[in-house]
Amino acid sequence: MVARPSRSAPRPLPPAPDAAVLRAVALAYLARFAATRAAVGQMLHRHIDRWVRRALATGMEAEAAAHAVAPARELIPAIVADMEGLGAVDDARFSQSRARSLARAGRSRRMVAAHLGARGVDEATAGHAMEEALGAREGEGRETELAAALVFVRKRRAGPFLRPDADGDEAARRDRRAMEAMARAGFSRDIARQALEMDVGEAEDRIMRMRSA
């Protein structure tokens, strides 16, 4: 009887990633996720890092493994540029879509900017995207910011969204906590106060208009 191979035996180490492999990995990733240039680059580096870990597990020396993947790491900027050329990566489009989504979820403009920066979007691209998606800061953008603040307040059941049977002490406590939370979340005091003092009907209308825009 022929012995069956052990299930615990390590898989053979494939060749170090090359341009074709990295391109296929990038396309598969972008078929599932919207991502920035920086995110695609980071994902490809992680893919290479996994190969290195497998190589080390087979007994390859760390220096040899690093040498084996050095060409692949140098290819990453070109792969990312290729994805951008195909239209699969577009930092401006990503930023506009994410800005709208975050505002509708109750995030302030400041938090949107921080979110985009953390994903590697440069400041100029993020700023332009927010102008396009949310409106100019002192114009339409202020209305968007107020609507986002109302979503934030509604989640905390404060201001216009306070439960009808709440007494004065509870209302004051919830409003105070909401003000503190909104300051931490990047909303200005003026926007926070306006959101907390708004009539519930108008507040719901403003949220609906923002989410349907």
VOPAGU-2260 file (C-alpha; in pm, 1 decimal, decimal comma):
REM VOPAGU-2260
SITE   aa  ch    i         X         Y         Z
SITE  MET   A    0       0,0       0,0       0,0
SITE  VAL   A    1     129,2     342,5     -94,0
SITE  ALA   A    2     166,3     570,9     207,5
SITE  ARG   A    3     -49,4     879,0     193,0
SITE  PRO   A    4     131,1    1209,4     244,2
SITE  SER   A    5      86,9    1370,3     584,4
SITE  ARG   A    6    -170,1    1648,9     590,1
SITE  SER   A    7      62,3    1847,8     811,1
SITE  ALA   A    8     340,8    1851,4     550,5
SITE  PRO   A    9     416,3    2210,4     443,2
SITE  ARG   A   10     314,2    2312,9      93,9
SITE  PRO   A   11     600,4    2362,5    -150,4
SITE  LEU   A   12     722,4    2719,6    -160,9
SITE  PRO   A   13     610,1    2888,0    -485,8
SITE  PRO   A   14     844,9    3122,7    -672,5
SITE  ALA   A   15     876,8    3474,2    -534,5
SITE  PRO   A   16     598,1    3702,0    -661,6
SITE  ASP   A   17     661,0    3861,8   -1000,0
SITE  ALA   A   18     479,0    4130,8   -1200,4
SITE  ALA   A   19     212,1    3890,4   -1328,0
SITE  VAL   A   20     135,7    3760,8    -979,2
SITE  LEU   A   21     122,6    4107,7    -826,0
SITE  ARG   A   22    -103,0    4235,2   -1102,0
SITE  ALA   A   23    -342,0    3941,7   -1055,4
SITE  VAL   A   24    -345,2    3996,3    -679,9
SITE  ALA   A   25    -420,0    4366,6    -725,2
SITE  LEU   A   26    -703,8    4301,2    -971,2
SITE  ALA   A   27    -860,3    4040,2    -741,4
SITE  TYR   A   28    -840,8    4278,3    -446,8
SITE  LEU   A   29    -993,5    4568,9    -639,1
SITE  ALA   A   30   -1274,2    4347,0    -766,0
SITE  ARG   A   31   -1380,8    4314,1    -401,8
SITE  PHE   A   32   -1287,0    4647,5    -245,7
SITE  ALA   A   33   -1271,6    5015,8    -332,8
SITE  ALA   A   34    -925,0    5130,9    -237,2
SITE  THR   A   35    -675,2    5412,4    -263,5
SITE  ARG   A   36    -334,3    5399,3    -428,9
SITE  ALA   A   37    -173,5    5375,3     -86,1
SITE  ALA   A   38    -402,5    5090,3      20,6
SITE  VAL   A   39    -323,7    4886,7    -290,6
SITE  GLY   A   40      47,9    4938,2    -236,2
SITE  GLN   A   41      20,3    4831,4     127,1
SITE  MET   A   42    -180,6    4524,0      30,1
SITE  LEU   A   43      84,9    4417,5    -222,5
SITE  HIS   A   44     358,8    4461,0      36,4
SITE  ARG   A   45     157,8    4238,5     273,8
SITE  HIS   A   46     126,1    3977,5      -1,2
SITE  ILE   A   47     504,0    3979,4     -43,8
SITE  ASP   A   48     551,5    3965,3     334,7
SITE  ARG   A   49     342,8    3646,6     347,2
SITE  TRP   A   50     572,2    3485,8      90,6
SITE  VAL   A   51     872,3    3583,7     300,8
SITE  ARG   A   52     718,0    3424,1     611,3
SITE  ARG   A   53     655,4    3103,0     418,6
SITE  ALA   A   54    1011,8    3109,8     287,5
SITE  LEU   A   55    1150,5    3148,5     638,0
SITE  ALA   A   56     932,2    2860,1     756,9
SITE  THR   A   57    1096,9    2635,8     496,8
SITE  GLY   A   58    1436,9    2724,0     635,0
SITE  MET   A   59    1543,7    2997,6     394,4
SITE  GLU   A   60    1773,7    3255,6     546,8
SITE  ALA   A   61    1618,4    3598,0     609,5
SITE  GLU   A   62    1874,3    3773,7     391,1
SITE  ALA   A   63    1808,0    3535,6     102,6
SITE  ALA   A   64    1431,8    3579,9     136,2
SITE  ALA   A   65    1463,2    3958,4     137,8
SITE  HIS   A   66    1685,2    3941,4    -170,2
SITE  ALA   A   67    1436,5    3715,1    -349,0
SITE  VAL   A   68    1147,8    3960,5    -308,6
SITE  ALA   A   69    1341,6    4282,9    -362,8
SITE  PRO   A   70    1248,8    4297,5    -734,4
SITE  ALA   A   71     882,0    4245,6    -648,8
SITE  ARG   A   72     882,7    4533,0    -401,6
SITE  GLU   A   73    1033,6    4759,2    -667,1
SITE  LEU   A   74     747,9    4666,2    -903,4
SITE  ILE   A   75     472,7    4783,8    -668,3
SITE  PRO   A   76     459,1    5151,8    -778,9
SITE  ALA   A   77     427,5    5041,0   -1143,0
SITE  ILE   A   78     152,1    4790,8   -1056,2
SITE  VAL   A   79     -38,4    5059,3    -866,3
SITE  ALA   A   80       0,9    5300,7   -1157,8
SITE  ASP   A   81    -125,8    5027,6   -1390,4
SITE  MET   A   82    -436,3    4983,8   -1174,4
SITE  GLU   A   83    -489,7    5358,5   -1182,1
SITE  GLY   A   84    -456,2    5360,9   -1559,4
SITE  LEU   A   85    -723,6    5093,1   -1583,6
SITE  GLY   A   86    -955,4    5306,0   -1369,5
SITE  ALA   A   87    -959,6    5044,6   -1094,0
SITE  VAL   A   88    -794,2    5289,9    -854,9
SITE  ASP   A   89    -905,2    5651,1    -834,1
SITE  ASP   A   90    -825,8    5838,6    -512,7
SITE  ALA   A   91   -1057,1    6129,0    -602,7
SITE  ARG   A   92   -1353,7    5903,8    -677,0
SITE  PHE   A   93   -1285,5    5696,2    -365,9
SITE  SER   A   94   -1263,7    6010,6    -152,7
SITE  GLN   A   95   -1588,0    6158,4    -282,2
SITE  SER   A   96   -1777,8    5835,3    -225,3
SITE  ARG   A   97   -1630,7    5784,8     121,0
SITE  ALA   A   98   -1695,0    6149,6     218,3
SITE  ARG   A   99   -2065,1    6118,8     131,6
SITE  SER   A  100   -2095,0    5787,4     313,2
SITE  LEU   A  101   -1927,4    5914,7     628,3
SITE  ALA   A  102   -2130,7    6236,5     639,4
SITE  ARG   A  103   -2452,5    6036,8     605,9
SITE  ALA   A  104   -2334,4    5823,7     898,5
SITE  GLY   A  105   -2289,7    6133,1    1116,1
SITE  ARG   A  106   -1918,7    6209,6    1073,8
SITE  SER   A  107   -1795,0    6568,4    1079,5
SITE  ARG   A  108   -1595,9    6721,5     796,3
SITE  ARG   A  109   -1287,9    6713,9    1018,0
SITE  MET   A  110   -1328,9    6342,6    1080,3
SITE  VAL   A  111   -1383,6    6278,6     709,3
SITE  ALA   A  112   -1054,5    6454,9     633,4
SITE  ALA   A  113    -876,5    6249,6     900,8
SITE  HIS   A  114   -1024,5    5928,2     762,0
SITE  LEU   A  115    -906,4    6004,2     408,8
SITE  GLY   A  116    -562,2    6107,3     530,5
SITE  ALA   A  117    -527,8    5781,6     721,5
SITE  ARG   A  118    -593,9    5596,4     396,4
SITE  GLY   A  119    -314,2    5773,0     218,9
SITE  VAL   A  120    -513,3    6030,9      23,0
SITE  ASP   A  121    -308,3    6348,0     -15,3
SITE  GLU   A  122    -443,5    6667,9     136,9
SITE  ALA   A  123    -516,5    6841,8    -194,2
SITE  THR   A  124    -710,4    6545,0    -334,8
SITE  ALA   A  125    -904,4    6501,2     -11,1
SITE  GLY   A  126    -988,2    6872,2       9,5
SITE  HIS   A  127   -1114,5    6887,8    -347,7
SITE  ALA   A  128   -1313,5    6566,3    -303,8
SITE  MET   A  129   -1485,5    6701,0       6,5
SITE  GLU   A  130   -1573,2    7023,2    -175,7
SITE  GLU   A  131   -1728,9    6816,4    -454,9
SITE  ALA   A  132   -1907,9    6568,6    -229,7
SITE  LEU   A  133   -2007,6    6782,0      68,4
SITE  GLY   A  134   -2008,9    7134,9     -71,4
SITE  ALA   A  135   -1802,0    7442,4       6,2
SITE  ARG   A  136   -1726,3    7477,1     376,4
SITE  GLU   A  137   -1911,6    7807,5     420,6
SITE  GLY   A  138   -2189,5    7735,4     172,2
SITE  GLU   A  139   -2362,8    7408,0      96,3
SITE  GLY   A  140   -2100,6    7231,9     303,7
SITE  ARG   A  141   -2232,6    7393,1     619,0
SITE  GLU   A  142   -2576,1    7246,2     553,6
SITE  THR   A  143   -2419,6    6904,1     504,3
SITE  GLU   A  144   -2222,8    6943,7     827,0
SITE  LEU   A  145   -2539,4    7035,3    1015,5
SITE  ALA   A  146   -2723,5    6734,2     875,2
SITE  ALA   A  147   -2432,2    6509,4     976,8
SITE  ALA   A  148   -2446,6    6660,4    1325,4
SITE  LEU   A  149   -2817,8    6579,8    1340,2
SITE  VAL   A  150   -2744,6    6216,7    1255,3
SITE  PHE   A  151   -2486,4    6217,3    1533,3
SITE  VAL   A  152   -2738,8    6364,8    1779,6
SITE  ARG   A  153   -3011,3    6120,4    1678,4
SITE  LYS   A  154   -2784,3    5826,5    1757,1
SITE  ARG   A  155   -2745,1    5967,2    2108,5
SITE  ARG   A  156   -3117,2    6040,8    2150,1
SITE  ALA   A  157   -3047,7    6400,1    2247,9
SITE  GLY   A  158   -3180,5    6739,6    2138,7
SITE  PRO   A  159   -3474,7    6700,5    1899,3
SITE  PHE   A  160   -3455,0    6322,3    1930,5
SITE  LEU   A  161   -3490,4    6306,6    2308,0
SITE  ARG   A  162   -3758,6    6062,9    2414,7
SITE  PRO   A  163   -4088,2    6243,9    2485,3
SITE  ASP   A  164   -4115,6    6134,3    2849,2
SITE  ALA   A  165   -3766,4    6258,7    2947,1
SITE  ASP   A  166   -3766,7    6519,2    3223,4
SITE  GLY   A  167   -3566,8    6841,3    3229,1
SITE  ASP   A  168   -3273,0    6693,5    3416,3
SITE  GLU   A  169   -3233,8    6408,4    3170,3
SITE  ALA   A  170   -3265,5    6646,3    2873,8
SITE  ALA   A  171   -2992,7    6870,9    3013,4
SITE  ARG   A  172   -2768,0    6573,4    3088,1
SITE  ARG   A  173   -2808,7    6423,3    2741,1
SITE  ASP   A  174   -2751,6    6757,6    2570,2
SITE  ARG   A  175   -2437,6    6820,5    2773,8
SITE  ARG   A  176   -2298,0    6479,2    2693,0
SITE  ALA   A  177   -2390,2    6521,0    2327,4
SITE  MET   A  178   -2210,9    6856,8    2313,7
SITE  GLU   A  179   -1898,1    6702,5    2462,7
SITE  ALA   A  180   -1911,5    6407,4    2223,5
SITE  MET   A  181   -1966,7    6633,9    1923,4
SITE  ALA   A  182   -1664,8    6844,9    2015,0
SITE  ARG   A  183   -1451,5    6528,9    2025,5
SITE  ALA   A  184   -1599,6    6423,0    1692,0
SITE  GLY   A  185   -1491,0    6745,1    1523,7
SITE  PHE   A  186   -1815,8    6943,2    1508,9
SITE  SER   A  187   -1799,3    7314,0    1589,7
SITE  ARG   A  188   -1984,7    7441,9    1894,4
SITE  ASP   A  189   -2211,9    7650,2    1670,5
SITE  ILE   A  190   -2313,9    7349,4    1460,8
SITE  ALA   A  191   -2360,1    7133,5    1770,1
SITE  ARG   A  192   -2580,8    7389,0    1942,0
SITE  GLN   A  193   -2792,1    7441,8    1631,4
SITE  ALA   A  194   -2844,0    7067,4    1595,8
SITE  LEU   A  195   -2945,9    7025,3    1958,8
SITE  GLU   A  196   -3192,1    7313,0    1948,6
SITE  MET   A  197   -3363,0    7222,1    1621,1
SITE  ASP   A  198   -3725,5    7112,6    1591,6
SITE  VAL   A  199   -3756,2    6738,7    1533,5
SITE  GLY   A  200   -3954,0    6777,8    1211,0
SITE  GLU   A  201   -3695,6    7005,3    1054,9
SITE  ALA   A  202   -3415,9    6780,6    1181,9
SITE  GLU   A  203   -3563,7    6473,1    1014,0
SITE  ASP   A  204   -3619,5    6668,6     691,0
SITE  ARG   A  205   -3258,4    6783,1     683,7
SITE  ILE   A  206   -3127,7    6431,0     738,3
SITE  MET   A  207   -3354,1    6298,9     464,3
SITE  ARG   A  208   -3241,2    6566,1     217,9
SITE  MET   A  209   -2875,6    6492,2     282,7
SITE  ARG   A  210   -2917,9    6118,1     241,6
SITE  SER   A  211   -3118,7    6152,9     -78,3
SITE  ALA   A  212   -2881,2    6406,0    -239,0
